Amino acid sequence: MGFTGDLKGEPWEWTEWTARGALPNGLSVESTTTINPDNVTVDMKFRNGDTLQFTLKHELTAVTQDAFEATRQDWRPR
């Protein structure tokens, strides 16, 4: 299993990248991730040959560091 891809933006300040690869079950996957100041979007397409099998899309909204720390406190083992 290997992946190849493309990057957009300045080095180490990329705003988008696409990765392509093959999974052990024979499906190919193309995943495009886009970053902007307010969110991160990951859009994945899974194919069997030329036939689109399914897609997954994740949209992650930015949170402040304070909100992250407050949420993290709730998930610490007790």
Steps between C-alpha positions, in 0.01 A plus 500: 500500500646835401384854448596784269369853502509872428545802730369856459632805685836606635730229644390405854204738467297284262134585451398184311635159414380196314619146567431198277559139582380141502360306793567129565137416408555631145324832540679817398461814708544867417496732799503880472556706815441876500602730786386856562500709821153378604496131411655192348312298237596145403323356196577133421385304194528120493488322164499148367659548160315792342186448712450734796411280799452763770622836631584628847507870581615644831461869580687601814438845645778690672479546877687734728782363714292572812204301363733213408654493850155509665380208286820307559440523875171312452676211324784439745488166684363528851 
